[in-house]
């Protein structure tokens, strides 16, 4: 049932994107570009209360948007970037969101508030290794990769000729994750030193509230 739901969601998203591209023949000749900076608050709720969390004003994320003036637009956003190197561990990770956003309502260049409905994907991943010369401490390496299908309602409020305030609510419709762990602990059999875990969920009740400022250029 989950696979059928996933295929149906993916098909609907592809159909929506195809229709929007057909309607916007000049979508590859953008009339505006905008740089944005968001502050993110994340929420996750499930039947497993131990995994629930609320994180307010957690991170800042830069993005770039391009599209038609007062019309549909593309956006690419980078978040959760982490790079760390020290004597005991190294880690690197990030995620990238791409969305195509359809304007909701009739065209009105004088309107101060505009609404959009977006769809897209989020690709994320990270790698870390931990090592130590301390006796009875063993090196470990971890890698994770994640893919989400995301639906994003948006509200834009014009502040000035080249600036606006944006509030968006990215919601994960489908999520799949692959996690691997390796240890060189000699007490663990060689065939068990690497563990791989795959998981997926449809409508995992994980969403983000983003508030940001955009500057057009």
C-alpha positions as CSV (number, residue, x, y, z in Angstrom):
1,X,0.0,0.0,0.0
2,X,2.9,2.4,0.8
3,X,4.5,1.8,-2.6
4,X,1.2,2.5,-4.3
5,X,0.7,5.7,-2.3
6,X,4.3,6.8,-3.1
7,X,3.9,6.1,-6.8
8,X,0.6,8.0,-6.9
9,X,2.1,11.0,-5.1
10,X,5.1,11.1,-7.4
11,X,2.9,10.8,-10.4
12,X,0.7,13.7,-9.3
13,X,3.8,15.9,-8.6
14,X,5.3,15.1,-12.0
15,X,1.9,15.9,-13.7
16,X,1.6,19.2,-11.8
17,X,5.2,20.2,-12.8
18,X,4.5,19.2,-16.5
19,X,1.4,21.3,-16.6
20,X,3.1,24.3,-15.1
21,X,6.0,24.1,-17.5
22,X,3.6,23.9,-20.4
23,X,1.7,26.9,-19.2
24,X,4.9,28.9,-18.7
25,X,6.8,28.8,-22.0
26,X,9.2,31.4,-20.9
27,X,10.0,29.8,-17.5
28,X,13.6,29.4,-18.6
29,X,13.8,33.1,-19.3
30,X,13.4,34.3,-15.8
31,X,12.2,37.9,-15.1
32,X,13.4,38.0,-11.5
33,X,15.9,36.5,-9.1
34,X,15.8,36.7,-5.3
35,X,18.2,35.9,-2.5
36,X,16.5,34.7,0.7
37,X,17.6,33.9,4.2
38,X,15.3,31.8,6.4
39,X,15.2,30.9,10.0
40,X,13.9,27.3,10.6
41,X,11.8,25.7,13.3
42,X,11.2,22.0,13.0
43,X,8.4,19.8,14.3
44,X,8.0,16.0,14.2
45,X,5.1,14.0,15.7
46,X,4.5,10.2,15.6
47,X,3.0,7.3,17.6
48,X,6.5,6.8,19.1
49,X,6.6,9.6,21.6
50,X,10.3,9.1,22.2
51,X,11.0,10.3,18.7
52,X,8.9,13.4,18.8
53,X,10.6,16.7,18.9
54,X,10.1,20.5,18.5
55,X,13.1,22.7,17.7
56,X,12.5,26.4,17.5
57,X,14.7,28.8,15.6
58,X,17.1,26.0,15.0
59,X,19.1,26.9,11.9
60,X,19.5,29.6,9.2
61,X,19.2,28.6,5.5
62,X,20.2,30.6,2.4
63,X,18.3,30.1,-0.8
64,X,18.1,31.5,-4.4
65,X,14.8,31.8,-6.3
66,X,14.1,32.6,-9.9
67,X,10.9,32.7,-12.1
68,X,8.3,35.0,-13.5
69,X,7.4,38.3,-11.8
70,X,4.3,37.6,-9.6
71,X,4.1,34.2,-11.1
72,X,5.4,30.6,-10.6
73,X,9.0,30.3,-9.4
74,X,11.8,27.8,-8.7
75,X,13.8,27.8,-5.4
76,X,17.0,26.0,-4.3
77,X,17.8,26.1,-0.6
78,X,20.8,24.7,1.4
79,X,20.4,23.8,5.0
80,X,21.9,21.7,7.9
81,X,25.4,22.3,6.6
82,X,28.0,20.9,9.0
83,X,31.8,20.6,8.6
84,X,33.9,19.6,11.5
85,X,37.5,18.4,11.8
86,X,39.4,17.8,15.0
87,X,41.8,15.3,16.7
88,X,39.1,12.8,17.4
89,X,36.5,13.0,14.7
90,X,35.6,14.3,11.3
91,X,32.2,15.0,10.0
92,X,30.5,16.7,7.0
93,X,26.8,16.9,6.0
94,X,24.2,19.1,4.3
95,X,20.8,18.9,2.6
96,X,19.5,20.7,-0.5
97,X,15.9,21.4,-1.2
98,X,14.5,22.1,-4.7
99,X,10.9,23.2,-5.2
100,X,8.7,24.5,-8.0
101,X,6.0,26.8,-6.6
102,X,2.7,27.6,-8.3
103,X,0.9,30.9,-7.6
104,X,-2.5,30.5,-6.0
105,X,-5.1,33.0,-7.2
106,X,-5.4,35.4,-10.1
107,X,-2.6,37.7,-11.3
108,X,-2.6,41.0,-9.5
109,X,0.7,43.0,-9.4
110,X,-0.7,45.4,-6.8
111,X,-1.5,42.6,-4.3
112,X,0.6,42.9,-1.1
113,X,0.1,39.3,-0.1
114,X,0.5,36.3,-2.5
115,X,0.0,32.6,-1.8
116,X,1.8,29.7,-3.5
117,X,1.7,25.9,-3.4
118,X,5.1,24.2,-4.0
119,X,6.3,20.7,-4.6
120,X,9.8,19.3,-4.7
121,X,12.5,17.1,-3.2
122,X,15.0,17.3,-0.4
123,X,18.3,15.5,-0.7
124,X,20.4,15.1,2.4
125,X,23.4,13.2,3.7
126,X,26.4,13.1,5.9
127,X,29.5,11.2,6.8
128,X,31.4,11.0,10.1
129,X,34.3,9.1,11.5
130,X,35.4,8.8,15.1
131,X,38.8,7.6,16.1
132,X,40.8,7.4,19.3
133,X,44.2,6.1,20.7
134,X,42.6,5.4,24.0
135,X,42.7,1.7,25.0
136,X,39.4,-0.1,24.5
137,X,38.1,2.7,22.2
138,X,37.6,1.8,18.6
139,X,37.2,3.7,15.4
140,X,33.8,4.1,13.8
141,X,32.5,5.4,10.5
142,X,28.9,6.5,9.8
143,X,27.2,7.4,6.6
144,X,23.6,8.4,6.0
145,X,21.6,9.5,2.9
146,X,18.0,10.7,2.9
147,X,15.4,11.6,0.3
148,X,12.1,13.4,1.0
149,X,9.2,14.4,-1.3
150,X,8.0,17.8,0.1
151,X,4.8,19.8,-0.3
152,X,5.3,23.5,0.6
153,X,2.5,26.1,1.1
154,X,3.9,29.6,1.1
155,X,2.8,33.2,1.8
156,X,4.7,36.2,0.5
157,X,4.2,39.7,1.9
158,X,5.6,42.6,-0.1
159,X,7.7,45.0,2.1
160,X,9.1,47.2,-0.6
161,X,9.9,47.3,-4.3
162,X,12.7,44.8,-4.0
163,X,12.0,43.1,-0.6
164,X,9.4,40.8,0.9
165,X,8.7,38.7,3.9
166,X,8.0,35.0,3.3
167,X,6.5,32.3,5.6
168,X,6.5,28.7,4.3
169,X,5.5,25.3,5.7
170,X,7.5,22.5,4.1
171,X,5.8,19.2,4.8
172,X,7.4,15.8,4.1
173,X,5.0,13.6,2.1
174,X,7.3,10.7,1.8
175,X,10.7,10.0,3.3
176,X,13.3,7.3,2.8
177,X,16.6,7.0,4.6
178,X,19.7,4.8,4.4
179,X,22.1,4.6,7.4
180,X,25.4,2.6,7.6
181,X,27.8,2.1,10.5
182,X,31.2,0.5,10.5
183,X,33.4,-0.4,13.5
184,X,36.8,-1.9,13.8
185,X,36.2,-3.4,17.2
186,X,38.1,-6.7,17.1
187,X,35.6,-8.3,19.5
188,X,32.9,-8.0,16.8
189,X,32.9,-10.7,14.0
190,X,34.1,-9.3,10.7
191,X,30.8,-10.1,9.0
192,X,29.0,-8.0,11.7
193,X,31.2,-4.9,11.7
194,X,29.1,-3.2,9.1
195,X,25.5,-2.5,9.7
196,X,23.1,-1.0,7.1
197,X,19.6,0.2,8.0
198,X,17.0,1.3,5.5
199,X,13.7,3.0,6.5
200,X,10.9,4.8,4.8
201,X,7.6,6.4,5.8
202,X,4.6,8.0,4.0
203,X,3.3,11.1,5.7
204,X,5.8,10.9,8.6
205,X,4.2,14.1,10.2
206,X,7.5,16.0,9.9
207,X,7.3,19.6,8.9
208,X,9.2,22.9,9.1
209,X,8.1,26.4,9.6
210,X,10.4,28.9,7.8
211,X,10.3,32.7,8.1
212,X,12.6,34.6,5.9
213,X,13.4,37.9,4.1
214,X,13.9,38.0,0.3
215,X,15.8,40.6,-1.6
216,X,15.1,40.8,-5.4
217,X,18.0,41.6,-7.8
